[in-house]
Amino acid sequence: MNTNQKNMKPAAANKRSGLRMQTKEGILGYLFASPWILGFLIFTLYPVCSSLYYSFTSYNTLKPPKWIGFYNYIYMFTKDPLFTKSLVNTAYYAIISVPLGIAAGVLVAILLNQKVKGMRLFRTLFYLPTITSSVATALLWLWLMEPNFGLFNTFLGKIGIEGPGWLSDPAWSKPSLILMSLWTVGGGMLIYLAALQDVPQSLYESASIDGAGAMKQFFKITLPMITPTLFFNLITGVIGGLQVFNQAFIMTNGGPAYSTYFFAYHLYTKAFTEYSMGYASALAWVLLVITLVLSMIIFKTSNRWVYYDGDQK
């Protein structure tokens, strides 16, 4: 046996040993990941696939689903008057509440980024509503907006102004819920605050030397540097705005006169009040498609206004 053959045997043995070790490590990795994998398959992938199938069926949970093809979608776009109404209400809410929430979050973050004594306390106070139960928050605002003895109208009456029917007037119901959405601006504020503190102070120092004022520094330095955070909060805000539900469910029941009858509330009504699970599944997939389209549009246009460190512009 020559020297080359002798050297090949240990090399082959080492290769087999390495493959066995990789296989063992791979099996252990899958075992450790198996709880998440099983959870994803059972509680995410299976429900998603099931809802897609049910969207093409007539299904009321009491009888087996019956295949009806695209009838649910045809009925949705041609015969369901509340589909359009709920979509318009949701669009109105999202178009106003999302930009307003972003602007309020940035403004509060700038105020809380100042070096003032007790600032940690103020930051905590602004963030606390974010971790409060949405049900408790809805009940609180339901009391504040009560037209007869609510705090808002009581205060307005003290200064000679007759308060509106915040949640009982169709003209005021959606603006009232939009106003309420600002209560949880602390979540976005915290993210903006982190972004503001990450802006290099040398940029402000250079701008001050060049004679730039506070407003010019904000629009030329602060705003461009926090655009990745704005982008993130815009995406999450749009997704959340399209899924608005708790306020309408707890405070208004979709009223008055369907003025707060949002898309998610319509979906809930069809699924758990009328037990039309097939039609509700179709509504859910339409909402998913709308969310995906809007998210893709935001992603496609982000390269025009989002600045990242290292971009050459």
Secondary structure, 3 states (H helix, E strand, C coil): CCHHHHHHHHHHHHHHHHHHHHHHHHHHHHHHHHHHHHHHHHHHHHHHHHHHHHCCEECCCCCCCEECCCHHHHHHHHCCHHHHHHHHHHHHHHHHHHHHHHHHHHHHHHHCCCCCCCHHHHHHHHHHHHHCCHHHHHHHHHHHCCCCCCHHHHHHHHCCCCCCCCCCCHHHHHHHHHHHHHHHCHHHHHHHHHHHHCCCHHHHHHHHHCCCCHHHHHHHHHHHHCHHHHHHHHHHHHHHHHCCCHHHHHHHCCCCCCCCCCHHHHHHHHHHHCCCHHHHHHHHHHHHHHHHHHHHHHHHHHHHCCCCCCCCC
